[in-house]
Amino acid sequence: MRKQRVDRIFIVFVLFLVTTTFVTICSKCSPIYPLNNWDDAKCFFTVGKSIANGSVLYRDIFEQKGPLLYFVYVIAYWISANTFLGAYFIEIAFGFIFLFFAWKTMRLYIGDKALCIIPVLALLVYGIRAFQMGGSSEELCLPWVMYSAYTGISAIKNQTIIRKRSWFFIGLAMGFIFWVKFSLIGFFIGMAVFFAIYYIKLHRAKEIIIAVLFIIIGVISISLPVVIYCLITNSFSDLLDVYFYTNLFAYTKADHSNPILSKMISLFMGALSMMKNNTLCLPLMICTLVYFFKTSKQIAWMLLIEFFCSFVLIYIGGRRFAYYSLILCAFIPFGLIVVYKILKKQTFLRIPAKLPTVFLVIVICVICGSISFFVSPNTYMIKYKRTDLAQYRFADIISKSQNPTLLNYGFMDGGFYTASGVKPNCRFFCSLNVDNDIIQKEQNKYIKQKKIQYIVTIQKDLSFDGYTFISEAVTENRYGDFVHYYLYEQNAE
């Protein structure tokens, strides 16, 4: 019994060590970076801060992701009001859960050596382009997809029926993801399709009813915070208008005038985007399917349907940002199982059995961590200090005013709200990937009405009636380009 407890502590320690190592190196929310300069993460943090300070989501502050994402960033703001330190801690917690269920999944097939593969998995998740810069919706949803994938494969491999409690937790996972970014629930659609067919073939129709019932209970349970929030703030109509209507009709992008051809092009281009930003995902998935179609067709079909449904829902809308394919990393552990089994057969690659697991894990973690430093697209930012960034240089100026107001004019959130600590006092606090003509008109109204004391823009030689240009700063962005930022202040009356 004592040995089991020691083993559990050791496993937790290893998973925590690996998670912390890779999040610290690869995420710009990490304290080794002066700022997470990813537009999306800055938007999420600004909205979280606004909610924490009394703004009503969607009605008073406009951003089109799901409410639970912003509730998570409310917690990040409570931890650290002017930095991404809170988001960093949340990333570590969520990353730990992801690696824990990935380890349990791989252990089903390769036993204790699964722990040695965890650093390799972390490299293939945190060191890729699809990881973006840290704090994405996909990153926060990844552990819950991994948990559900483990539950499914464990049941099939052990030829057991998924328990009611597990279906409930799958419902919680699905509900969480639905209220973070509903285009990521494709995995659960695939899982539902497979198990419906699976249970019908087993003549266990009763299990389908149980599964549906407990999934619904789980979804309802996780949806309660959203329902309560909307009831308290009277914002149901705003939720429907922004989160659902905007994402379904204003955020999607057509690749062709013919709707069917457009969807086909979107999926094809999505596949190219996936291969570019999550390069090993598809090759590993192919290895997975080849292996399992030979050893367990049920598992092969389950993974194929889940992967296909996930891929379709991610890319059918026509958008293909780099981070979209990160959620598909939930399938990488299955590919690593296959790779391990292949490499194990190679005599020259065999590791001495007497070599301690702790030694192996540390060595592999150091090697993979070092590789991640060189392959991650984010580590260039380490060379900068806060004083080098326009965000903090402008924050020093803005902080000299009492109760200042600020507008991020004509571009996506540049991090000036975060650095200065200023809460937006206008609904359209920055540009977004939607109809920016409407946003531009509204921002012009704010300026005309003199609702704003400071304006930050990237557009040169703009003339704002009643405002004076006071400062300029240059900062390198994530593409390696140097962006000029301009600060204007409202004239004293």
Secondary structure, 3 states (H helix, E strand, C coil): CHHHHHHHHHHHHHHHHHHHHHHHHHCCCCCCCCCCCCHHHHHHHHHHHHHHCCCCECCCECCCCCHHHHHHHHHHHHHCCCCCHHHHHHHHHHHHHHHHHHHHHHHHHHHHHHHHHHHHHHHHHHCCHHHCCCCCHHHHHHHHHHHHHHHHHHHHHCCCCCCHHHHHHHHHHHHHHHCCCHHHCHHHHHHHHHHHHHHHHCCCHHHHHHHHHHHHHHHHHHHHHHHHHHHHHCCHHHHHHHHHHHHHHHCCCCCCCCHHHHHHHHHHHHHHHHHHHCCCHHHHHHHHHHHHHHHCHHHHHHHHHHHHHHHHHHHCCCCCCHHHHHHHHHHHHHHHHHHHHHHHCCHHHCCCCCCCHHHHHHHHHHHHHHHHHHHCCCHHHHHCCHHHCHHHHHHHHHCCCCCCCEEEECCCCCCHHHHHCCCCCCCCCCCCCCCHHHHHHHHHHHHHCCCCCEEEECCCCCCCCCEEEEEEEEEECCCCCEEEEEEEEECCC
